[in-house]
Amino acid sequence: MSAGNDIDDKPQPLVEHLIELRKRLVWSLAAFFAGFLLCFAFAKDLFNLLVLPYKWAVIWSGLDPDKMQLIYTAPQEFFFTQIKISLFGGLLIAFPVIAFQVYSFVAPGLYKNERSAFLPFLVASPILFVIGGAIVYFFLIPVVMLFFLGMQQTPESGEVAISLLPKVSEYLSLIMSLVLAFGLVFQLPVVTTLLSRAGLVTAEWLAKQRKFAIVIAFIIAAVLTPPDPLSQLGLALPTVLLYEVAIYAAKLVERRRKEEQAEAASEETPPEDET
């Protein structure tokens, strides 16, 4: 085995593994708790930041943004909404630390080339999650809220006035569910690339499953998004596009594997004796 594939074969007792695991868990929990406290200190400001897409939708609909309001119907509702914001924000802030602790725990059991291959995915995963969340924040939520605002009814021609007064907890649940949905969908290239490196899937197999993937993408979009076509297409179309990116990434992995195998075979071939 080449030196580049050396693995740490030093035996470690189970107790040492448990101590190492405890240390990684402590660091992860400490990072999450610190992120939670930081977000809770600015929970109202963060909620006002999350309300901005709704405000943009109000402006686009031609209504007065100064008259928009969100309500809460239980005394503790807004407090628990701030708790949810802090938990969600704390997890996002602590994710780099948690990912590093997971990597540090499993790295001793990996070959050196596996460690170098695993690191890019730790960088790509949060970047793709942020891209998915940005699409929700800057595009999907304003479009969804604009759709719902258009369902309001003014007291004209004897009709009863029907106004949209979102609850703070329900609005937060909507934006968090969409951010999580898009963030997870944008992990598709990362997951398929890892599966391809492990030899569990191939680009050819993924291409053959394309028609099923498209159907599943639209089903998932219908379940996770509000019942309007714009938001459903907003999730389904990026999912299909990311599936194509995943197929291309799998092809690159397979090409790279063939090159490495050819290089290894050439190194193992003994040179011919000169006569």
C-alpha positions in Angstrom: 0.0 0.0 0.0 1.3 3.4 -0.9 2.3 5.9 1.7 -0.5 8.2 0.5 -3.0 5.7 1.6 -1.6 5.1 5.0 -4.1 4.7 7.8 -3.7 5.1 11.5 -3.6 1.5 12.6 -2.6 2.1 16.2 -5.1 0.2 18.3 -7.1 2.3 20.7 -9.2 0.9 23.6 -12.9 1.4 23.6 -12.6 3.8 26.5 -10.3 6.1 24.6 -12.8 6.1 21.7 -15.6 7.1 24.1 -13.5 9.8 25.7 -12.7 11.2 22.2 -16.4 11.0 21.3 -17.4 12.8 24.5 -14.8 15.6 23.8 -16.3 16.1 20.3 -19.8 16.1 21.6 -18.9 18.7 24.2 -17.4 21.0 21.7 -20.4 20.6 19.4 -22.9 21.3 22.1 -20.8 24.3 23.4 -20.8 25.8 19.9 -24.6 25.2 19.5 -25.3 26.7 22.9 -23.1 29.8 22.2 -24.9 30.2 18.9 -28.3 29.8 20.6 -27.5 32.5 23.2 -26.2 34.9 20.5 -29.3 34.4 18.4 -31.6 34.7 21.4 -30.1 38.0 22.3 -31.0 39.3 18.8 -34.1 37.2 18.3 -36.5 40.1 17.6 -34.0 41.7 15.1 -33.7 38.3 13.4 -37.4 37.9 13.2 -37.7 41.4 11.7 -35.1 40.4 9.1 -37.1 37.3 8.3 -40.2 39.5 7.8 -38.5 41.5 5.0 -39.6 39.1 2.2 -43.2 39.5 3.4 -42.8 43.3 3.3 -41.4 43.1 -0.2 -44.6 41.1 -1.2 -46.8 43.8 0.4 -45.0 46.5 -1.6 -45.3 44.5 -4.9 -49.0 44.1 -4.3 -49.5 47.8 -4.1 -50.4 47.9 -0.4 -49.1 50.2 2.3 -46.1 48.4 4.0 -46.6 50.6 7.1 -50.0 48.9 7.7 -48.7 45.4 7.5 -48.8 43.4 10.7 -48.3 39.9 12.1 -50.2 38.7 15.2 -49.9 36.2 18.0 -52.9 34.8 19.7 -51.4 33.2 22.7 -49.4 35.1 25.4 -46.4 32.8 25.0 -46.5 32.4 21.3 -44.0 35.1 20.3 -41.6 34.0 23.1 -41.5 30.4 21.8 -41.2 31.8 18.3 -38.0 33.6 19.4 -36.8 30.3 21.0 -37.3 28.5 17.6 -35.4 31.2 15.8 -32.6 30.9 18.3 -32.5 27.1 18.0 -32.5 27.3 14.2 -29.9 30.1 14.1 -27.7 28.4 16.7 -27.6 25.2 14.7 -26.6 27.1 11.5 -23.9 29.0 13.4 -22.6 25.9 15.0 -22.7 23.7 11.9 -19.0 24.4 10.8 -17.8 23.5 14.3 -20.0 20.4 14.4 -18.9 19.3 10.9 -15.2 19.8 11.9 -15.7 17.7 15.1 -17.4 14.9 13.1 -14.5 15.0 10.6 -11.9 15.0 13.4 -13.5 12.0 15.0 -13.7 9.8 11.9 -10.5 11.1 10.2 -8.1 8.7 12.0 -10.0 5.8 10.5 -9.7 7.1 6.9 -6.9 6.7 4.4 -5.1 9.9 3.6 -6.5 10.1 0.1 -10.0 9.6 1.6 -9.4 12.4 4.1 -8.4 14.8 1.3 -11.4 13.7 -0.7 -13.8 14.2 2.2 -12.8 17.8 3.1 -14.2 19.5 -0.1 -17.7 18.1 0.8 -17.5 19.8 4.2 -17.0 23.1 2.4 -19.5 22.5 -0.4 -22.3 21.3 1.9 -22.9 24.6 3.8 -22.3 26.7 0.7 -25.0 24.8 -1.1 -27.3 25.0 1.9 -26.8 28.8 2.0 -27.6 29.1 -1.7 -30.8 27.1 -1.2 -31.8 29.3 1.7 -31.0 32.5 -0.3 -33.4 31.4 -3.1 -36.1 30.9 -0.5 -35.5 34.3 1.2 -35.0 36.5 -1.9 -37.4 34.8 -4.3 -39.8 32.1 -3.0 -41.1 33.7 0.2 -41.9 37.0 -1.5 -43.7 35.2 -4.4 -45.6 32.9 -2.0 -46.7 35.8 0.2 -47.7 37.8 -2.9 -49.9 34.9 -3.9 -51.6 34.8 -0.5 -52.0 38.5 -0.4 -53.8 38.4 -3.7 -56.5 36.2 -2.0 -57.6 39.1 0.3 -61.1 40.4 -0.2 -62.1 44.1 0.0 -65.5 45.2 1.3 -66.8 46.1 -2.2 -70.1 45.1 -3.8 -71.4 43.9 -0.5 -68.6 41.4 0.0 -67.2 40.8 3.5 -63.7 42.1 4.1 -61.1 39.3 4.3 -57.6 40.3 5.3 -54.4 38.4 5.7 -53.1 38.6 9.3 -50.3 36.0 9.6 -49.4 34.6 13.0 -45.8 35.0 13.9 -45.4 31.3 14.7 -47.0 30.2 11.4 -45.0 32.6 9.3 -41.7 31.4 11.0 -42.8 27.7 10.4 -43.4 28.5 6.7 -40.0 30.1 6.1 -38.1 27.6 8.2 -39.7 24.6 6.4 -38.9 26.1 3.0 -35.3 26.9 4.0 -34.8 23.4 5.3 -36.5 21.9 2.2 -34.3 23.9 -0.2 -31.2 23.4 1.9 -31.6 19.7 1.9 -32.4 19.5 -1.8 -29.3 21.4 -2.6 -27.3 18.7 -0.9 -28.2 16.3 -3.8 -24.9 16.8 -5.7 -22.9 16.2 -2.5 -24.8 13.0 -1.6 -24.7 11.5 -5.0 -21.0 12.3 -5.4 -20.2 10.6 -2.1 -22.3 7.6 -3.1 -20.5 7.5 -6.5 -17.1 7.6 -4.8 -18.2 4.7 -2.6 -19.2 2.8 -5.7 -22.9 2.6 -4.7 -24.3 4.5 -7.7 -23.1 5.2 -11.2 -23.8 8.1 -13.6 -25.4 5.6 -16.0 -27.8 4.3 -13.3 -28.7 7.9 -12.2 -29.4 8.8 -15.9 -31.7 5.8 -16.2 -33.7 6.9 -13.1 -34.1 10.4 -14.4 -37.9 10.1 -15.2 -38.6 8.7 -11.7 -36.5 11.5 -10.2 -38.5 14.2 -12.0 -41.8 12.7 -10.8 -40.5 12.4 -7.2 -39.2 16.0 -7.4 -42.7 17.3 -8.2 -44.3 15.2 -5.5 -41.9 16.4 -2.9 -42.4 20.0 -4.0 -46.2 19.6 -3.8 -45.9 18.2 -0.2 -43.3 20.7 1.1 -44.5 24.0 -0.5 -47.7 26.0 -0.2 -50.5 25.0 -2.7 -49.6 27.5 -5.4 -47.9 26.6 -8.7 -45.1 29.1 -8.5 -43.6 27.9 -5.2 -44.0 24.2 -6.3 -42.2 24.9 -9.5 -39.6 27.0 -7.5 -38.6 23.8 -5.6 -39.2 21.2 -8.3 -37.2 22.8 -11.1 -34.0 23.4 -9.1 -34.3 19.8 -7.8 -34.4 18.5 -11.4 -31.5 20.8 -12.3 -29.5 19.6 -9.3 -30.2 16.0 -10.3 -28.5 16.7 -13.7 -25.6 18.3 -11.8 -25.4 15.2 -9.7 -25.2 13.0 -12.8 -22.4 15.2 -14.2 -20.6 15.0 -10.8 -20.8 11.2 -10.8 -19.3 11.1 -14.3 -16.4 13.2 -13.1 -15.9 10.9 -10.1 -15.9 7.8 -12.4 -13.5 9.5 -14.8 -11.1 10.4 -11.9 -11.3 6.8 -10.6 -10.4 5.4 -14.0 -7.4 7.8 -14.2 -6.2 6.8 -10.7 -6.6 3.1 -11.6 -4.7 3.5 -14.8 -1.9 5.4 -13.0 -1.7 2.8 -10.3 -1.5 0.0 -13.0 1.3 1.8 -14.8 3.3 2.2 -11.6 2.9 -1.6 -10.8 4.0 -2.7 -14.3 7.7 -3.6 -14.2 9.9 -2.0 -16.8 11.1 -4.2 -19.6 14.7 -5.4 -19.4 16.9 -3.8 -21.9 18.9 -6.2 -24.1 
